[in-house]
Amino acid sequence: MISRDELMHHRLQAWLRENKCDDIEYLGEYEDTLGIMKHWYRIAEHEVSVDCIEDLELVDAESDPV
């Protein structure tokens, strides 16, 4: 069975293929501080491993009231 982290990675990869976004970028797979291989993403200015990403929700910035 696929793990939760692998499922999120596949969801993010599918989303990135279908959408253009400058705030999300796949950085690759490399070790975390404990030496465990994980998929890493840049979200805005933050580098996070896939296990830190809980969900993917689109927010339309243009519709937010000022």
Order of alpha helices (4+ residues) and beta strands (2+ residues): alpha-beta-beta-beta
